Amino acid sequence: MISVEGFLVGIIFGAAAACGAIYGVKKWCRREIRGYLDLINLTADQRHKVEKIRDGFLPHVAGIRQELRRCRMHLADLIFSTPLDRDRISAAVEEISGLQLKLEQEVIEHIIEENEILTSEQQRQFHAVIVQQFRGGGLGIHDVPGRR
C-alpha cells in the first residue's frame, strides 16, 4: 500500500522533473541563432572552431548589411527627389547590387568554411538546413533584416 507521504513525494518529484523539462525546452527555443550551425548539434571543439570563424565573419557581414541599409535609404531619397535623376538612381541600384553580391559571396565562403569542420552526418544535416534557409530566395539567417 502506498503511503500518503510517498504519494506526495512522488508528485513533488514528478512536478519538479516536468518543470525542469519545460524550462529546458523553453531555454532551447529561446536560444540565440547566430548562424546555421546553431541548428545542428556540435561537439565542444567544433563549437569553439565555429566561434573563431564567426569572430571575423559576423562583424564583416554586419558592415555590409549596414552599408546596404544606407544605400537603400539613399535610393529611397533619390526616387522621391525633385527633379528626378535617373542616372543617380541607376548608380545607387548598381551599388546596392554590388553589395548584395558581396554579401552573397561572403556567406557562401562562410558556409564552405564551416562545412569543413563537420562530420559526414553533420554535413548532411547542414545541407538540409541550408536548403531550408535558402528556400525563401534570400540568405536565410545571414540576409539583410527586412528582406526575409
Helices and strands as residue ranges (DSSP letters): H 4-30, G 36-39, H 44-79, H 86-115, H 120-134, G 140-142
